Amino acid sequence: MGWSRHCHGIFSSRTHTPVCPRVAITGEVSIRGNVRAVGGTVAKVAAARQAGAVPVIIPVPNWWERFRTVAGFQVTSAGHILEACDQAL
């Protein structure tokens, strides 16, 4: 979940908007800002839940309907880095 912290840190410093520390984000960002699929999403979502992260933002290609039914836990998806920034800030 490293790229997301760097991107959000830059975005946060440029807009003077703090990033919520409980947000977990995973994915790979292309040079054009598109968020690409990654492996191990189910395990990453489970680890984020165990760590108390709310919400968890994952790439659109990794979205499964079963993420919608996790009680008391919010999993959302993003297809572009700007969508992820909007959801995280």
Order of alpha helices (4+ residues) and beta strands (2+ residues): alpha-beta-beta-beta-alpha-beta-beta-alpha
